[in-house]
Amino acid sequence: MIIDKLFTALSALCLAGGVFFLFVGTLGLLRLPDVYCRLHATTKCDTLGAGLVLLSLALQSSFAAAIKLGLIIVFILITNPVAAHIIARAAYVTGLSRPDSDTGGSS
């Protein structure tokens, strides 16, 4: 039926978007200079990437499984930013500074 093809196409689009954002987050983790920039990149991209991958799975599963996957998405949306804030706060409290903080920033 047409609705099955629509769900399959939407699921494939969500999966491709999720994999893209997870890849960009990993690239940011490897390429960015300090813990604060790395946290920003990985938190934003991994939250969105995991959400899109789980949404893709929810579109292809039964209603009961889709409800469970929706709850997992909500849990990830709540816990990822909180965990990043805790890690950034710990880095700040221990005195970990940005590389450009001694020179007053880049100009």
C-alpha positions as CSV (number, residue, x, y, z in Angstrom):
1,M,0.0,0.0,0.0
2,I,1.0,3.6,-0.4
3,I,1.1,4.2,3.4
4,D,3.7,1.4,3.8
5,K,5.9,3.0,1.2
6,L,5.5,6.4,2.8
7,F,6.6,5.0,6.2
8,T,9.5,3.2,4.6
9,A,10.7,6.3,2.8
10,L,10.3,8.5,5.9
11,S,12.1,5.9,8.0
12,A,15.0,5.8,5.5
13,L,15.2,9.6,5.6
14,C,15.3,9.6,9.4
15,L,17.9,6.9,9.5
16,A,20.1,8.7,7.0
17,G,19.7,12.0,8.9
18,G,20.5,10.3,12.2
19,V,23.6,8.6,10.8
20,F,24.7,11.9,9.3
21,F,24.4,13.7,12.7
22,L,26.1,10.9,14.6
23,F,29.0,11.1,12.1
24,V,29.3,14.9,12.4
25,G,29.3,14.6,16.2
26,T,32.1,12.0,16.1
27,L,34.0,14.3,13.7
28,G,33.6,17.2,16.1
29,L,34.8,15.1,19.0
30,L,38.0,14.2,17.0
31,R,38.7,17.6,15.5
32,L,37.7,20.3,18.0
33,P,40.4,21.7,20.3
34,D,39.0,21.6,23.9
35,V,36.6,19.9,26.1
36,Y,33.9,22.6,25.9
37,C,33.8,22.7,22.1
38,R,33.8,18.9,22.0
39,L,30.9,18.7,24.5
40,H,28.9,21.2,22.4
41,A,29.4,19.2,19.2
42,T,28.8,15.8,20.6
43,T,25.8,16.7,22.8
44,K,23.9,18.5,20.0
45,C,24.7,16.0,17.3
46,D,24.4,12.8,19.3
47,T,21.1,13.8,20.8
48,L,19.6,14.6,17.4
49,G,21.3,11.6,15.7
50,A,20.1,9.1,18.3
51,G,16.6,10.6,18.2
52,L,16.3,10.3,14.5
53,V,17.6,6.7,14.4
54,L,15.2,5.8,17.1
55,L,12.4,7.6,15.3
56,S,13.3,5.6,12.2
57,L,13.0,2.4,14.2
58,A,9.7,3.5,15.7
59,L,8.3,4.0,12.2
60,Q,9.1,0.4,11.3
61,S,7.9,-1.3,14.5
62,S,4.7,-2.2,16.2
63,F,2.7,0.4,18.2
64,A,3.9,-1.0,21.6
65,A,7.5,-0.9,20.5
66,A,7.1,2.6,19.1
67,I,5.8,3.8,22.4
68,K,8.8,2.3,24.2
69,L,11.1,3.9,21.6
70,G,9.4,7.2,22.1
71,L,10.0,7.0,25.8
72,I,13.7,6.3,25.1
73,I,13.8,9.4,22.9
74,V,12.4,11.5,25.6
75,F,14.9,10.0,28.1
76,I,17.8,10.9,25.7
77,L,16.5,14.4,25.2
78,I,16.5,15.0,28.9
79,T,19.7,13.2,30.0
80,N,22.2,14.2,27.2
81,P,22.1,18.0,27.9
82,V,22.2,17.4,31.7
83,A,25.2,15.1,31.4
84,A,27.0,17.5,29.2
85,H,26.3,20.3,31.7
86,I,27.7,18.2,34.5
87,I,30.9,17.4,32.6
88,A,31.4,21.0,31.6
89,R,30.8,22.1,35.2
90,A,33.4,19.6,36.4
91,A,35.9,20.8,33.8
92,Y,35.3,24.4,34.9
93,V,35.6,23.6,38.6
94,T,38.9,21.7,38.1
95,G,40.3,24.7,36.3
96,L,40.4,23.3,32.8
97,S,40.5,26.4,30.6
98,R,40.1,27.0,27.0
99,P,43.3,27.2,24.9
100,D,42.5,30.8,23.8
101,S,41.5,32.1,27.3
102,D,45.0,33.3,28.2
103,T,45.4,35.6,25.2
104,G,41.9,37.1,25.5
105,G,40.4,35.3,22.5
106,S,41.3,35.3,18.9
107,S,41.4,38.6,17.0
